[in-house]
Amino acid sequence: VKLFGEDKDVDGNIGLRYVHTETKGQGFSVVQDASSLNLGPGAAPQDLAFLNGARSPLEGGRKYDYVLPTLNVRVKLTDELQWRFAAGSSIVRPDLQQLQPTANISADGGHLVGGTCQSGSGPGDVTDCVYQFKGNAGNPELKPLRSNQFDTSLEWYFAPTGSLTGVVFYKDIYDFITNTLQTVKFTNNGVTRDVFATRPYNAGKGSIKGFELAYSQFYDFLPDPFSGLGLQANITHIQSKGARNAAVNPFDANQQANVQGSTNLPLEGMSKWSYNIQGLYETGPVSLRLAWNWRQRYLLTTTAANINIPAWADDYGQLDASAFFTINEHLKAGVEAANLSNSRTKVLVGFPGKLTMHNWVDAD
């Protein structure tokens, strides 16, 4: 094709994929026994019937269809420089663990004040009523995460063993899956109740944008034995949004209203900055690697279990190494070492600007 008045080689592909999916699952709900709550005579008979300590069957699933187009184009600007553009739609199905139709349901007792059930025990540590039902559950009705995505890159192959690339990307994310607290209806022993459950659900719309720079080269122009030295490095910047906060109490109308418009958290698992540097040495039968990998703090979940507030993985870097020796064309021997830096994994809780330490783990 003609580009800037010159003939340029162009290649690529275009495609269209149709996907039909059916999911179905069977499981159980396990409900707390009312006797453990020390409920008094004021408890509603239907609440007592619901809290019978039984295990009841659950089932669910869904069907969905998607048409997913893709386009990839490469333009060879020169022998060393090429430009790429890609666009497409994709889906990622939920994990089987997220789709499990299971639930563990319990209740918090309360005391009657003026005919209204209030949280906590009354005089004599007696609970007269069920203040709320709560639990953990899967969600067999989940839809897949889907995205419309675009990226473009410049790739410069400045040497036979060297390259420098830059990529800019953008994604619209729909129906991304997150764990949060929701009011879900469950039926047990012929009684249906609203249960305040932590479970995965399709949270709505989000977006991801950013860039990546990468460099790779073996310095084969150096005199032996240094000609086997090499370096690989990349850095990635991501901005994402769409995750919602969760209401600690679903029966509080103000909290529920605030949650609806609260989309100021990044998507789960997305570090704003990350980079990797790897030193290489390849000569004859010897192969050596020394790699440092680092990523900035990222959101683990908007509703950490038991505390119902966002949890974050703190900044983390790790040094790894490997050494291998090729004995012959059939046999290679070596050793790999992980976390030579003895880095500590830290979990923080709270909101940006007000994060506190929750726990830490040392890995050998």
Disulfide bonds with the S-S distance in Angstrom:
Cys117-Cys129 2.09
